[in-house]
């Protein structure tokens, strides 16, 4: 029972965050040239999109797990 409830709460939080932010971005550093002691780098910005359908499914699944965990307890 407790595991189901905790998993449901985690899914609700993750689903809400996925719907609110719809993705995240990160930066990587890429080496462009390395000539002796001189090194040239460039920052590359990447974005990972999270579909709203996935966030909604996580939110709905979390609500179902919380309700299921509360009824069994």
C-alpha positions, 0 to 999 in steps of 0.5 A, a space after each residue: 500500500 505505502 509503495 503504491 501511494 509513494 509512487 503515485 505521488 512521485 508520478 503526480 509531481 513529475 507529471 505536473 512538472 512535465 506539463 508546466 515546463 514541457 522540456 528542459 535544456 542543457 549546454 555542452 562544450 564542444 572543442 572546435 580546434 586544438 592548435 598547440 597551446 591554443 584551444 577553441 571551444 564553442 557552447 552548444 545548447 540542446 533542448 529536450 522536449 517532453 510531450 504534453 501527452 506524456 505529462 498528462 499520462 503520468 499525472 493521471 497514472 499518479 492520481 489512479 495509484 494514489 486512489 488505489 493505494 488509499 482504498 487498499 489501506 
